[in-house]
Amino acid sequence: MPTHAQAIASVLAGRGVRYVFGLPGGEIVAFIDACREAGLQFLLTGHEASAAWMAQVVGQITGIPGVCAATLGPGATNLVTGVASAWLDRAPMLAVTAQIPAAAIRTMTHQRLPLQDLFSPITKGSFAVGGDDTVALVHRSMDMAAAPRPGPVHISLASDVAVQKYTPSESQSTESAPPARDNVLDEIATRLQAASRPLVLIGLGATPADAPAVRALIEKLQSPFLVTPKVKGIVPEDHPLFVGVASGMAIDRDIVETIKIADLILGIGFDPVECDKSWFADVRIAALDTVSMAEGAYRPMEAIGGLTALAAELDARISAPKAWPCELLDERRRAIHRQPRDGESPLRLIEELRSIFPPEGITTCDVGSHKLAMGQFWRSYEPGTFFMSNGLSGMGFGIPAAIAAQLVNPERPVLAVVGDGGMLMMLHDLTLIRQLGLPIVMVVLSDSSLSLIRVSAERRGYPPYGVDFTAPDFAAIAHAFGIESKRVKSISAIRECMERALAKRIPFLIDIPLDYREYYDLV
């Protein structure tokens, strides 16, 4: 008979899991070895948060919950930021942590934490192995993680339970399916036909598989559309009806003005978790979604079901296009264009990188002022080609996300755009990039400041304090890790480095100084 650890690993392998990300500890080694036996590749990360972010992005790309693992105590607490990110970024994940031996947990206090209490608020469920049938528990956890809205599930595995023999039980799940919701598509179609200026808002609930139906609906309506950052590219952003990226990115005032000009918002997979302001509660929204997003003062009219089917059914109910006046549409399109400042400006850098990087390539973005600029001004043309943390917005996301994207898509170019603050947090990930030879291009924007906080503080009337630091030579650091790199002095020098890295398919880090003053114009 297999052990509980082996039973868990066997289920994961059977469900299509290929990688387990994490850091070992004495209490989790039985599970890690079971993963080895089951053919799962365990990838050692430098911090548990990195492991969780990698699992998050694998889950987002594949739809199969990504798996991360950590030991008990500090291993579990280090995992929390990444698990919380998956919770608010709506990504399917299974987080496995060790726990104090079940036989000693009432007595042993060293490294003992109430893990289910810790993880329950930031997961769809937190369970301990050993009470129910373990195989059934893992299947149920994977199903729960992938079900709309996707999110993380946590299981704790006591070190003594891990090596005990697993015996199947006869217990069956008593969970019932959620009640069906009334279809309100007819009423939504009626509202659309009555509206003068409807606006489509596409959010993270829409997946790449939904893209054809979403695009067809937009073409039928001929109404302008916005996307939120986590779904960039679901409709190409060079589309004549594209009017920007909503939810707290750069030039947000202009975007909210566009939203308020509309007399009806058609949300497709729209999730307020991406919004840093509550405008969504003050406008008329009719929503197509996989689950209800109603909460607090946000009470949209909702049709619940599969987005592809809902979009197609609504498309069939629309009898005439609902185009905006040409002059108004042109005005709103002009609002999302900005001329870069002279010198080493973030916008100029984004334009240069976009002109070099292939449209089918995958871009990941860290958190900071550059995130707001990238989210708004980086043009995405295919679904699943842009990744950022926007629900939790945790610094450090960009490099682990790039690693995960490259592992899942080894043939595609991957670009990580990170600030110097975020890069300092994730230097340990260079080890894994070098070890696996992942051909990720990393562009580090060095301004020696946490510029987003600097701008925010000054806008509130506070002097900048505790936000500036001496940035190191990141190119020299990458070289020490065995990664080819260059510290350039100007944006114009980036092209040669990028083209070399893309042509040779090698890991490459570019360190470039930027002038953060442009952020005052954008944020």
N, C-alpha and C positions, 0 to 999 in steps of 0.2 A: 504493500500500500504506500502511496506517496505521502510525504509530509504536507502540512498545511502550506508551507512556503512553496513546495513543488506544485501543489494543486493550484495556487494562485498564478504562478508563472505559466503553467500549462494553459490555463484559461486565457491569459493575456496573449500568448503566442497564437492560440486558436482564433482570437478575435482580430488578428492582423497587426498587433503591436510589434514593432521592430526594435525600438530603442527604449532603454530606461536610463534616465538622466539622474545623477545624484552624487552624493558623497557617502562612502561606507562608514560604518561604525561597528563595534563588536556585536551589538545587538541586532543589526540588520544583515549581517554577512550571510546568514542562512538563506535569506530571500534573494540576495544578489547572486549567490552560487546557484540557486534554483533557476534564476533567469539565464545564467550561463548554460546550464544543462538543457534548458528549453529552447536554446538558440536565439535568445534575445541579447542584443548588444548593450552592455552596460557602459555608459560614457561618463567618465569622471569629470566633474566640473569643479571649479575653484570655490564655489559658494552655492549653497542650496537655492538661493533666489535665482541664480542663473539656471539651475536645473529645472525649476518650475517654469521659468519663462520659455525655456526650450520646449518643454512639454506642452505649454500653452500654444505655441505657434505650430508645432507638429499637429496638435488637435485641430487648430483652425484650418490648416491646409488640407488635411486628410479626412476630417470628420470622425476619425477614430480617436478616442480620448488618448492624449499623450500621457505618458507615465513618468513620474518622478519619484525618487525614493530618498529617504533620509533616516538617520538614526534618531533615537529619542532625545529628549532634553534640548540642547542647543541646536541639534540638527533639525528638529521639528520646528523650533521657533524661527530659525533662519529661513525655513521654507514658507513662512506665513506671507511675506510680501508677494512672492510669486503666485501663491494660491489665491490671495485676495485679488491679484491682477486678473487671473482667469475668471474669478467670480464676477468682477465688474466689467471685464471685456467679453464676457459670455463665450468662453472657450471650453470645450470638453477636455477634462483632465482627470486622471486618477492619481492621487497623492498617497503614497504608502510610507508610513513611518513605523519605526520600532516602538516598543513600549517596555516598561519594567516587567520582569517575569511575572506571569499571572499568580504564581505560587507565593510571591513575595511582595506584591504591590501594596498590600495593607500595612506592611512593616517597613519596607525600604523607602526612604525619602530622598535619597541621592538621585538627582536628575528626574525625579518624578513630577510630572505635570499632568493636569486633567486634559488630555489631548482632545477628547471629544468635545469638551466645553470650549477649548481653544479654537477648534476648526469649525464647529457647527455654525457660527454666525457668518462664515465666509465660504461655505460650501453648500451644495444641494443636499448633502447628507454626510454624516461622520459615523463610522461603524467600527466595532472591534471584532476581530477575527476570533472565532472560538465559540460564540454563542449559537449561531445558526450554521447551516450547511455552508461551508466555505466556498465551494464552487458556485452555488446558487447566489451567494453574497457578491462574489466578484462579477458574475454576469449581471446581476441587478444593478450594481454600482456603475458598470460600463454603460448599461442602457440608460440609467438616470443621468449620467454625465452628458450623453449625446442627445438626450431628448430636449425639445425646445423649452425655454431658452437653454442652450448648452451651458455647462458650468463644471466646476470641479467637484469631485467626491473624494472624501478622505477615508482611508481604512488604517487602523492601527493593528500592529502584529506583535504581540508579546513575544519576547525572545525564546521563552520555553515552549509556547504554543507553536512557534514557527517550525520546530523540529519534531513535534509530536505527529503521530500518524493521523492522517485525515480519513475519516469514515463518513461516507455519504449518509445523509439523513433523509427521512421521508417528508420533511416539512416542505410546504409549498407556499409561495408568496400569496398573500391575500390582498395585495394592492389592486384596486379597481381602476379602470380607465377613467380619465377625467370626463365629466359630463360634456356632451356636445353643446356647442353654442348655436344660437339662432343665426342663420345666414342673413346678413343685412346688406348684401351687395346691391339689391334693388334700390334701397334707400340711398346708398352711397352714389350709385349711378345717377339717381334723380338729383342729388345735390350737385354732382359734377356738371350735369346739364344746365342747372340753374345758375351756376357760378359764372361770373364774367372773367375772372382772372385766377383760375386754379393753378396751384404750384405743386409739383411732385417733390417729395422729400424721401430719399432712399437711405435707409439705415442699416445697421450691422446685422439685422435679422435676415436680410437678403443675402443669399449665398451665390457663388459663381454658377451653380446649377440653375438658379432662378434668372440669370442675366438675360437669356433670350426673350422670356416672357415679359420681363420688366421693360426691355428696350422696345418690344412690340407695342406695349401699352403707351409708352411715351410717344412713339411715332403716331399712334392713333389719336392721342389727345392733342399733340402738337403744343403742349404747354411746357414752359420752362421747368427745369429740374435742378435740385440741389442734392448733393450727397453728403453723408457724414464721413469723417476721415477713415473709419475702419472698413468702409465699403468703396473706397476710391477705385475707379476703373471698371466698376460693374457696367457702366455706360461710358464710352470713351469721352474724355474731358475736352476733346476738340470738337465735340458735337455742338451744332449751332444753337441748341436749346439749353446748354449747360450754363448755369449762372453762379456757380461757386460751391464752396465747401462750408457747410453749416456746423455750428456747435463749438464756438470758442477759439477758432483759429485766427490767423491774422485778418485784419480789416473786418472784424466781426460786426462792427456797427453797420457797415454797408450790407452785410449779409442779412442781418436782422431787419434792416429797412426793406430789403427785397421780400422777406417773409411777410412783413406787415402790409405791403402793397397788395398781396394776394388776398382774395376773399374766401378761399378755401385751400387748405393744405391736404393733399393726398399723401399720407404716410405709407411707405412700403417697407415693412420691417424696421420702422423707426423706433429707436429705443432712447428715451431721455437720459439714460446713463451717460451718454456722450456729451451732454450739454452742461456747461458750467454756469448757465443762467436759466431762469425759469420762464422764458418767453413762450415755450411750448404750451404752458397752461393758460395763456392769454389769447390764443388764436384758435380758429375753428379747424379742427383736424378730423378727417375721416381716415381710418387706418386699416390696411391689410396686414395681418400679422399671424404668426404661428401660435402665440400666446398673448393673453391680455397684458398690456403695459399700463393700464389704469392704476394710478396711485396718487394719494393726496388730492391736490386740486386738478390734476391732469385726468380728464374724463373724455377721451375721444370716442367717437362712434367707431366700433371695431367689428370687422369681419375676420373670424379666426379660422385658420386652416393652412394648408400648404400654399406657399406664396405663388408658385408657378401656376397652380390651378386657379387661385383667386384672381391673379392678374389676367389670366386668359378669360375667365368668366366675366370679369369687369369689362375687358376689352370688347367682348361680344355685346355688352349692353350699351356701349357708347355709340350714339347715332351720328354725332357730328364732332369735329375737332373743336378744341377750346383754346385757340391761339391767343396770345397777348398781342396788343397793338405793336407793330414793328418798332416804332420809335421808343416805346417803353422797354421792350426786350433789349434793344440796342443799348439803351441807357444802363440797364442792369448788368449787361455783359461788360460794358466799359468800366463799371464800378469795381470789377475784380482784377483789373490790370493796373500794375504799378511800374513806374520807371525806376530802375535801380539807382541808388546813389553812385556817385563817382567813387573810385577806389575799390577797396576789398570789401564789398557789401555782400550780405547774405543773399539778397535776391540775385545779384550778378552771379554768385557761385551756383545757386540753384539752376539758373538758366544754362550755365556752362556745363554742369553735370548732366542735365537733361538732354543737351544737344549731343552728348557723347554716349550716354548709357543706352543700350538697346531697349526699345519699347516693351519687349517681352520679358525683360529682366525683372528681378524682384528687388524692391527697395525696402529697407527697414530704417526706421527713424527713432532716435532716442527722444528723451524729454528735456525741454528747455525752450528758450526763445526760438531756436531753429525749428523746433517741432511745429510751432504755430505758422512759421513761414513755409516749411515743407508741406504741411497739411493743406495749406491754401494754394500755393503756387507751383508745387511739383505736379505736373500733369501726368495722370495715369490713364492708360489706354486699354488695359485688359483687367478682368477681375482677378483677384488673388495675387496682385503684383505690388501691393503696398501694405506695410504692417507698422502700426504704432500702438502703444498702450494709450488708450484715451479714456477708458472708464476709471481706472485707478491712476493712470498717468505717473507711473513710477520711474524715476531715473535709473538707468542701467539696462533698460529693456533692449536697446538697439543691437548690441553685439550678440547676446544670446539668441535673439530672434533671427539674426542673419545666419547663425550656425544651424539653427533648426531648418530654416528655409533652404539652405544649401544641401543639408542631408537629405531632405525629401525631394529636392529637385537638383540632382547633381549635374545635370546638363545645362542648367540655366545660369546666367550671370547673376550674382547677388552683390548688392551695394548696401553698406551700412553708413548712414550719416549720423554722427554723434557729436555732442559737445565735449569740451575738455573736462567738464565736471563729471559727466556720465562715463567718459572713457577711464577716468581715474578709478571709478567704482568697479570697472569690469576688466582691468588689465589681466586678471588671472585667466580670462577666457582665451587669451592669445596662445596659451599652452595647448589647448584643445585644437584650435585652428591650425597651429603648426604641426601637431601630432597627426592630424587627419589630412593635412595638406589641402584644406578647404580653400578654394580660390575666391575668397571673399575680398572685395575691395572696401577698405575702411577709410572714410574721410573724416578726420577729426577737425572740428571748427574750434580753433584756439582763440579765445578772447580774454583769458585769465580772469574770468568772472562768471558767477552764476547770474547771467544777464537778465533772465526772466524775473528773478527775485529783485535784482537791482532796479529794473524798470518799475515793478510793482511797488516797491518801497518808495521810490521817488514820486510816483503818482499819488501816493497817500500822504506825501509831505514829510517822509522820513529821509534822512541822509543815508546813502549806501553804507552799510556796516555789516561786516561778517559775510560779505559776498565775493570779495576779491581774493585771489591767491596767485602764487607763482606757478604758472603752468610749466610742466617739464617738457623736454624734447621727446615727444611721443615717437618720432621716427627712430631715435636712438634706442628707445625702449623696445620697440618692435624688432629692431635689428638684434638686440640682445636675446630676444625670443626665437631668433632664426627666421624672421619674416622680413621680406624685402620691403623697403620703405623709403620715403623721401620727405624732407621738410622743405616745402616750397615757400617762396616769398610773395607770390602773386597768384591770382586766379588763372591768369593766362598760362602759367606753368603746369596747371593740372592736366591738361589734355594729353601731353606726352606720357605722364605716369599712368593715367587711366587706360590709354590705348595699349601701353605695354602690358599692364596687368591683365586686361581682357584678352589680348592676343595670346599671351603665354599661359593663361589660366592658372595663375599663382596667387597666393595670399599677398596682399599689398596694402600698406598703410600710408596714407598721405596726411601730413600734418600741415595745416594752413592757417595763418593768422587772419582774423576777420575783425572788422570794425563794427562793434555792437550798436553804434549810435542809430543805425537804420531801424533797429527794433522799436525805438521810441515812436517812429512813424507808423509802425504796423500793428503794435500790440494795443 
